[in-house]
Amino acid sequence: MKNQLKVPLAFNSSQEIVKPTDASKDETYYCPGCGDVLILRKGTKKIPHFAHMASDNCSNETIIHSLAKKSIAEVVDRFISSTSPSPKVKRRCSVCGDLHEQNLPQTVTAVSIERILKTGFVADVALSSNDEVLAAIEVRVTHEVPEDKAKSIGLPFIEVSGEDILKDPMNWYPLKDHFKPFSCTTCDSAKRQFWHKLQEVSNSTGVTLPREYYRTTTSHCWKCKKEILVFDWPGNRDSDAVPNEPRPNSIQYRYSKTVGHKYWANTCPYCHQIQGNFFMFSEPDSNFFGFRSGEDTVEDYQHDMLVLAVRHDTY
């Protein structure tokens, strides 16, 4: 006699997930992995469970994978219909690294399983709005998302454990997090206060506050001690590339006795002294200490400004 495969949960005729404790012997139940009719083992001696004969067409992996996808879709569908709160995505703030809960956005209006994407890949679970796929949820049982899919899937996604989802479908702990960068309320508050401070210094110095490309913080001039705006930008310190226009008027091409040549440097709008790169980036009490700008992208700019906001709040 062939071994029987125990199935933790089953589908009923309406494709709803059913626990063995809630199942009736008068109903027919189906395997989530292969679709075979299941046998309900529900007596007085053994723990209730479903089962079918083991075969090459089904395994614990395929069952867990199918059940997890269905469980995710069900909790998202209840959230969309306002019959249940949003599942909680446990994400780390991209700035401080602390773990926080994030709800699904209200823009999610539909959920589907095994959705074919424009890139040709198939999303385990797709979250959509007006038939536009916003993000994907990938389920890992034994194999993680292949590298080619992770690089080319074409939209934000997270990867979650299938077994963890079956234990608690309302709380998602990403094994991989490729959703849009997330910042916590504490870091967002620091950012608002930081921008207010930057605007104050901009007004008092007459130096225009950039909103892109130039990473901006405050410093005190090493000579006159007045508070000023100082800037970093992609490629600064790596080459003598000309920084982008429009350029803050306190960034000037000046000769430095310290290094013995000219370079694009921060200067003080009050006393006009160069604020040398060593002073700006190597002194431990500088707000730029240990900092280096990312690429010239909107995402990198926003992330870098958040980092500077938290550093400014901490120093």
RODO-2510 file (C-alpha; in nm, 4 decimals, decimal comma):
residues 315
     n   res          X          Y          Z
     1     m     0,0000     0,0000     0,0000
     2     k     0,1357     0,3410    -0,0969
     3     n     0,2146     0,5969     0,1691
     4     q    -0,0423     0,8652     0,2243
     5     l     0,0442     1,2329     0,2038
     6     k    -0,0962     1,4386     0,4897
     7     v    -0,2477     1,7677     0,3782
     8     p    -0,2824     2,0393     0,6481
     9     l    -0,5586     2,2382     0,4766
    10     a    -0,7911     2,1738     0,1847
    11     f    -0,9986     2,3534    -0,0756
    12     n    -1,3740     2,3054    -0,0802
    13     s    -1,5819     2,3145    -0,3979
    14     s    -1,5758     2,6969    -0,3839
    15     q    -1,1946     2,7027    -0,3656
    16     e    -1,2066     2,8270    -0,0081
    17     i    -0,9482     2,7105     0,2447
    18     v    -1,0901     2,4673     0,5008
    19     k    -0,9303     2,3353     0,8200
    20     p    -0,9756     1,9644     0,8936
    21     t    -1,1368     2,0520     1,2278
    22     d    -1,4048     2,2492     1,0394
    23     a    -1,4568     1,9908     0,7658
    24     s    -1,7553     1,7600     0,7301
    25     k    -1,7452     1,4032     0,5990
    26     d    -2,0514     1,4884     0,3921
    27     e    -1,8520     1,7325     0,1774
    28     t    -1,5826     1,6838    -0,0870
    29     y    -1,2415     1,8461    -0,0418
    30     y    -0,9534     1,8891    -0,2812
    31     c    -0,5751     1,9008    -0,2507
    32     p    -0,4368     2,2544    -0,2943
    33     g    -0,1282     2,1124    -0,4638
    34     c    -0,2633     1,8744    -0,7267
    35     g    -0,6435     1,8999    -0,7123
    36     d    -0,7018     1,5369    -0,6147
    37     v    -0,9990     1,4510    -0,3944
    38     l    -0,8883     1,4226    -0,0333
    39     i    -0,9803     1,1789     0,2394
    40     l    -1,0847     1,3440     0,5648
    41     r    -0,9322     1,1686     0,8638
    42     k    -1,1405     1,2914     1,1523
    43     g    -1,1917     1,0449     1,4324
    44     t    -1,1483     1,0278     1,8079
    45     k    -0,7937     0,8897     1,8256
    46     k    -0,5859     1,0936     1,5777
    47     i    -0,5489     1,4627     1,5103
    48     p    -0,7870     1,5554     1,2251
    49     h    -0,6192     1,5877     0,8860
    50     f    -0,6697     1,5435     0,5137
    51     a    -0,4789     1,2872     0,3091
    52     h    -0,4322     1,1377    -0,0333
    53     m    -0,2018     0,8772    -0,1826
    54     a     0,1511     1,0016    -0,2362
    55     s     0,2429     1,0555    -0,6005
    56     d     0,4955     1,2241    -0,8244
    57     n     0,2381     1,4933    -0,9029
    58     c     0,2193     1,6356    -0,5528
    59     s     0,4434     1,7135    -0,2563
    60     n     0,4436     1,9060     0,0683
    61     e     0,6216     2,1873    -0,1165
    62     t     0,3527     2,2282    -0,3821
    63     i     0,0776     2,2075    -0,1185
    64     i     0,2343     2,4733     0,1068
    65     h     0,3102     2,6958    -0,1940
    66     s    -0,0479     2,6795    -0,3190
    67     l    -0,2014     2,7270     0,0262
    68     a     0,0220     3,0254     0,1065
    69     k    -0,0697     3,2008    -0,2187
    70     k    -0,4376     3,1412    -0,1510
    71     s    -0,4041     3,2594     0,2124
    72     i    -0,2348     3,5826     0,1033
    73     a    -0,5003     3,6456    -0,1613
    74     e    -0,7815     3,5876     0,0899
    75     v    -0,6517     3,8333     0,3516
    76     v    -0,5846     4,0954     0,0837
    77     d    -0,9320     4,0435    -0,0625
    78     r    -1,0881     4,0950     0,2819
    79     f    -0,8832     4,4125     0,3228
    80     i    -1,0043     4,5411    -0,0150
    81     s    -1,3667     4,4687     0,0763
    82     s    -1,3172     4,6403     0,4167
    83     t    -1,4195     4,3269     0,6078
    84     s    -1,0754     4,2949     0,7699
    85     p    -0,7802     4,5214     0,8463
    86     s    -0,4734     4,5242     0,6264
    87     p    -0,2148     4,2507     0,6702
    88     k     0,0967     4,3913     0,8365
    89     v     0,4199     4,3964     0,6378
    90     k     0,7129     4,3904     0,8823
    91     r     0,9695     4,6148     0,7159
    92     r     1,2950     4,7747     0,8209
    93     c     1,3257     5,1501     0,7894
    94     s     1,5765     5,2219     0,5120
    95     v     1,7382     5,4903     0,7308
    96     c     1,7477     5,3757     1,0939
    97     g     1,7073     5,0013     1,0277
    98     d     1,4391     4,9493     1,2941
    99     l     1,1537     4,7046     1,2281
   100     h     0,8104     4,8609     1,1745
   101     e     0,4654     4,7546     1,0576
   102     q     0,3400     4,8865     0,7259
   103     n    -0,0156     4,8527     0,5938
   104     l    -0,1019     4,7877     0,2317
   105     p    -0,1900     5,1123     0,0523
   106     q    -0,5534     5,1945    -0,0148
   107     t    -0,4688     5,2082    -0,3862
   108     v    -0,4734     4,8258    -0,3935
   109     t    -0,8141     4,7367    -0,5380
   110     a    -0,7590     4,3827    -0,6690
   111     v    -0,5554     4,0706    -0,5958
   112     s    -0,4823     3,7754    -0,8224
   113     i    -0,2864     3,4501    -0,8087
   114     e    -0,0297     3,3518    -1,0746
   115     r    -0,0658     3,6731    -1,2730
   116     i     0,1377     3,6914    -1,5951
   117     l     0,3331     4,0179    -1,5942
   118     k     0,4376     4,2384    -1,8865
   119     t     0,7944     4,1124    -1,8408
   120     g     0,6791     3,7541    -1,9019
   121     f     0,7331     3,6421    -1,5438
   122     v     0,4480     3,5033    -1,3370
   123     a     0,3782     3,6678    -0,9987
   124     d     0,2701     3,4256    -0,7250
   125     v     0,0338     3,6930    -0,5961
   126     a    -0,0216     4,0267    -0,7724
   127     l    -0,1598     4,3426    -0,6104
   128     s    -0,3338     4,5659    -0,8632
   129     s    -0,5203     4,8921    -0,9140
   130     n    -0,7491     4,9347    -1,2175
   131     d    -0,5848     4,6260    -1,3730
   132     e    -0,2379     4,7796    -1,3345
   133     v    -0,0111     4,5555    -1,1276
   134     l     0,1447     4,7589    -0,8454
   135     a     0,3484     4,4926    -0,6655
   136     a     0,3999     4,1188    -0,6263
   137     i     0,4247     3,8768    -0,3356
   138     e     0,6510     3,5771    -0,4003
   139     v     0,6211     3,2662    -0,1808
   140     r     0,9305     3,0680    -0,0811
   141     v     0,9002     2,7101     0,0416
   142     t     1,2395     2,5580    -0,0390
   143     h     1,3624     2,7664    -0,3338
   144     e     1,4095     3,1427    -0,3311
   145     v     1,3144     3,3695    -0,6191
   146     p     1,5569     3,3029    -0,9085
   147     e     1,8123     3,5763    -0,9665
   148     d     1,6932     3,6501    -1,3205
   149     k     1,3356     3,6956    -1,1982
   150     a     1,4445     3,9166    -0,9056
   151     k     1,6379     4,1454    -1,1428
   152     s     1,3847     4,1563    -1,4261
   153     i     1,0421     4,1126    -1,2669
   154     g     0,9752     4,4769    -1,3465
   155     l     0,7893     4,5908    -1,0346
   156     p     0,8277     4,6076    -0,6541
   157     f     0,8030     4,2708    -0,4767
   158     i     0,8652     4,0952    -0,1485
   159     e     0,9399     3,7296    -0,0843
   160     v     0,7807     3,5590     0,2173
   161     s     0,8014     3,2135     0,3760
   162     g     0,5127     2,9853     0,2795
   163     e     0,5201     2,8095     0,6156
   164     d     0,5146     3,1406     0,8043
   165     i     0,2155     3,2568     0,6022
   166     l     0,0205     2,9412     0,6887
   167     k     0,0913     2,9997     1,0581
   168     d    -0,0082     3,3674     1,0455
   169     p    -0,1355     3,5061     0,7140
   170     m    -0,1952     3,8534     0,8638
   171     n     0,1731     3,9208     0,9369
   172     w     0,4289     3,9168     0,6571
   173     y     0,8018     3,9026     0,7334
   174     p     0,9876     3,9613     0,4038
   175     l     1,2817     3,7324     0,3345
   176     k     1,3609     3,9720     0,0515
   177     d     1,2250     4,3256     0,0427
   178     h     1,2154     4,4953    -0,2963
   179     f     0,9210     4,7209    -0,2217
   180     k     0,9823     5,0947    -0,2549
   181     p     1,2145     5,2211     0,0239
   182     f     1,0333     5,2652     0,3530
   183     s     1,1071     5,5248     0,6221
   184     c     0,9499     5,5195     0,9676
   185     t     0,7520     5,8035     1,1264
   186     t     1,0470     5,8990     1,3494
   187     c     1,2774     5,9428     1,0504
   188     d     1,0048     6,1248     0,8551
   189     s     0,9607     6,3651     1,1476
   190     a     1,3361     6,4264     1,1554
   191     k     1,3226     6,4973     0,7814
   192     r     1,0509     6,7636     0,8226
   193     q     1,2406     6,9384     1,1009
   194     f     1,5622     6,9135     0,9003
   195     w     1,4109     7,0779     0,5912
   196     h     1,2735     7,3566     0,8105
   197     k     1,6220     7,4135     0,9491
   198     l     1,7794     7,4098     0,6009
   199     q     1,5286     7,6688     0,4810
   200     e     1,6077     7,8949     0,7776
   201     v     1,9812     7,8829     0,7026
   202     s     1,9126     7,9335     0,3309
   203     n     1,7126     8,2488     0,4074
   204     s     1,9780     8,3899     0,6387
   205     t     2,2724     8,3223     0,4019
   206     g     2,1037     8,3940     0,0680
   207     v     2,2194     8,0569    -0,0645
   208     t     1,9415     7,8834    -0,2604
   209     l     1,8315     7,5513    -0,1148
   210     p     1,8421     7,2822    -0,3892
   211     r     1,5696     7,0173    -0,4105
   212     e     1,7633     6,7645    -0,6165
   213     y     2,1164     6,6404    -0,6908
   214     y     2,2929     6,8381    -0,4173
   215     r     2,2899     6,6610    -0,0802
   216     t     2,2577     6,9402     0,1736
   217     t     2,3234     6,9812     0,5441
   218     t     2,4458     7,2515     0,7804
   219     s     2,7855     7,3286     0,9221
   220     h     2,9679     7,6082     1,1037
   221     c     3,2387     7,7873     0,9109
   222     w     3,5777     7,6899     1,0521
   223     k     3,6872     8,0576     1,0450
   224     c     3,3912     8,2874     1,1241
   225     k     3,1898     8,0156     1,3049
   226     k     2,8619     8,1184     1,1413
   227     e     2,6072     7,8531     1,0427
   228     i     2,6009     7,7823     0,6688
   229     l     2,4705     7,5340     0,4130
   230     v     2,7192     7,2809     0,2782
   231     f     2,6791     7,0368    -0,0086
   232     d     2,7897     6,7022    -0,1429
   233     w     2,7017     6,5563    -0,4834
   234     p     2,7526     6,2375    -0,6885
   235     g     3,1152     6,2001    -0,7924
   236     n     3,2436     6,4677    -0,5559
   237     r     3,5913     6,3791    -0,4213
   238     d     3,6347     6,1080    -0,6861
   239     s     3,7189     6,3349    -0,9784
   240     d     3,7325     6,6959    -1,0903
   241     a     3,3981     6,6689    -1,2720
   242     v     3,2018     6,9926    -1,2921
   243     p     2,8937     6,9784    -1,0624
   244     n     2,5494     7,0189    -1,2167
   245     e     2,3781     7,3487    -1,2892
   246     p     2,2053     7,5335    -1,1357
   247     r     2,4825     7,5279    -0,8790
   248     p     2,4525     7,6896    -0,5324
   249     n     2,6593     8,0106    -0,5399
   250     s     2,8616     7,8969    -0,2380
   251     i     3,0121     7,6088    -0,4409
   252     q     3,3095     7,7671    -0,6171
   253     y     3,6110     7,6548    -0,8184
   254     r     3,8840     7,7678    -0,5799
   255     y     4,2533     7,7099    -0,5168
   256     s     4,3354     7,5234    -0,1965
   257     k     4,6759     7,5690    -0,0341
   258     t     4,6184     7,2458     0,1565
   259     v     4,5958     7,0258    -0,1540
   260     g     4,7886     7,2539    -0,3909
   261     h     4,5354     7,2787    -0,6729
   262     k     4,1896     7,4048    -0,7632
   263     y     3,8702     7,2059    -0,7121
   264     w     3,4981     7,2595    -0,6687
   265     a     3,4612     7,3356    -0,3005
   266     n     3,2095     7,4595    -0,0459
   267     t     3,2733     7,8155     0,0688
   268     c     3,1354     8,0361     0,3438
   269     p     2,8906     8,3022     0,2126
   270     y     2,9930     8,5323     0,5020
   271     c     3,3753     8,5286     0,5048
   272     h     3,4229     8,3455     0,1712
   273     q     3,6717     8,0946     0,3118
   274     i     3,6964     7,7487     0,1526
   275     q     3,5394     7,4763     0,3633
   276     g     3,7922     7,2103     0,2617
   277     n     3,6925     6,8523     0,1852
   278     f     3,9046     6,7206     0,4708
   279     f     3,7253     6,9518     0,7139
   280     m     3,3875     6,8666     0,5567
   281     f     3,4135     6,4886     0,5340
   282     s     3,6881     6,3681     0,7691
   283     e     3,6318     6,5630     1,0902
   284     p     3,4185     6,3541     1,3334
   285     d     3,2073     6,6541     1,4389
   286     s     3,1051     6,7334     1,0788
   287     n     2,7534     6,6434     0,9637
   288     f     2,9143     6,5002     0,6488
   289     f     3,1580     6,2792     0,8422
   290     g     3,1697     5,9353     0,6797
   291     f     2,8990     6,0310     0,4282
   292     r     2,9183     5,9698     0,0539
   293     s     2,6446     6,0507    -0,1958
   294     g     2,4751     5,7775    -0,3942
   295     e     2,3978     5,7864    -0,7655
   296     d     2,2286     6,0734    -0,9462
   297     t     1,8781     5,9271    -0,9134
   298     v     1,5631     6,0477    -0,7411
   299     e     1,5626     5,7407    -0,5152
   300     d     1,9256     5,7849    -0,4067
   301     y     1,8759     6,1573    -0,3491
   302     q     1,5703     6,1036    -0,1288
   303     h     1,7463     5,8286     0,0680
   304     d     2,0620     6,0375     0,1177
   305     m     1,8619     6,3369     0,2409
   306     l     1,6824     6,1140     0,4906
   307     v     2,0171     5,9859     0,6161
   308     l     2,1439     6,3415     0,6580
   309     a     1,8236     6,4432     0,8373
   310     v     1,8621     6,1653     1,0941
   311     r     2,2336     6,2385     1,1347
   312     h     2,1573     6,6082     1,1882
   313     d     1,8911     6,5178     1,4448
   314     t     2,1387     6,2887     1,6245
   315     y     2,4460     6,5118     1,6298
***
